[in-house]
Structure formats: structure tokens, C-alpha cells
Amino acid sequence: AYKMKASLPIMNDKGIIDLNKARHPLIDKDKVVATDIILGEKFDTLMITGPNTGGKTVTLKTIGLFTLMAMCGLMVPCGDNSRLSVFKTVLADIGDEQSIEQSLSTFSAHMTNIIKILKVADSSSLVLIDELGAGTDPVEGAALAISILETLRGNGAKIASTTHYPELKEYALQTNGVENGCCEFDVATLKPTYKL
């Protein structure tokens, strides 16, 4: 904890995550960019958008890793007074699970995981989904993604998901309890800042 400059988070069981100056512990301490992440108090779903290689997936992994670290009693590398919640289940679909041996496409692999998540997720679950609805026709993928989000929200889960779909960004703008978060991009240097 001392080496990571970690702190003791304030724990709750209400699904509230409020991280200030969070630093993913597996990224070199000289390269990691501290970021603030909130979820679960004013909104139950966070749609994370931004450019490729801009930090969306790292943000998702940071939420999951910090939650699990705190639930194990570990200190986490973030600022003082950060809050994390205890969840009964942390469910994730992150990365490409394509399998040549099983003849699964990227889309099929993700949907297999999503179906398992939908069967388990409830009001004591944290759900993390990378590129929800990707790997199929964009219009159909966006419609499917919104249906999945609505089902998860109906079950009471706290959700963080990354997306490139404009339809999901619009859904977040128009839906109470859903917020857009964008990984910042510096237009002057044409480089991501890795901040949410």
C-alpha cells in the first residue's frame, strides 16, 4: 500500500463508487494518469465513450479491480475519502473471447457471456461490459445493447460499459439514471489524456 501510495476507501453496501485520483496499479507509476470515477449515487449506469486507445477499457478495469481489492480488505491507489461498495457479484465481459476451436465469432462469444451475466445480475451486482453490442450490424448492435442495459437496470444492477455507438450516447443523454462519461482527448496534440 505504501509503495502504491494507496489509501483506505470508505466502504458502503449501497453500490456507490466515488474514486478520486484513481491510478490503475498495473500501469507504470511514472506513466499512469490519475482519474476520477463516480457511479451508483446519482446514476446507476455509466456509458464510457472516447477514442480508441483513450483509456475506456482501463477505466472499466479500474472500477472492477478497485472494487475487488477493497472487498478483499486491500488499500487502493487513489485519493483520500474515495468510496467503494461491497457487491455480492462483480460480473464482467471485457476483452475478445473469440475461439477458433469452438467456432465462436467475437459477437457470439460476447453474447454467451452477456447471457450468463443477465441470468445472475441483481441489485447487489456490479456489471462491467466492454464495447456492448459490438461485433454485429451497428444498428442492431445498438438496439440489442439498449435492451441489455434496460434489463440489467430493471434488475437493479450498477453498470459501467464502454461504447462507440452514437445511439448509446444518445440513450444516456435521454435516460434518467444513465450518464455519459468521456475519456478526454487533447485536440491540440491529437493524443488521449486518459482522464474520464
Buried (B, 14 or more C-beta within 10 A) or exposed (E): EEEBEBBBBEEBEEBBBBBBBBBBBEBEEEEBBBBBBBBBEEBBBBBBBBBEEBBBBBBBBBBBBBBBBBBEEBBBBBBEEBBBBBBEEBBBBBEEBBEEEEEBEBBBBBBBBBEEBBEEBEEBBBBBBBBBBBBBEEEEBBBBBBEBBBBBBEBEBBBBBBBBBEBBBBBBEEBEEBBBBBBBBEEEEEEBBBBB
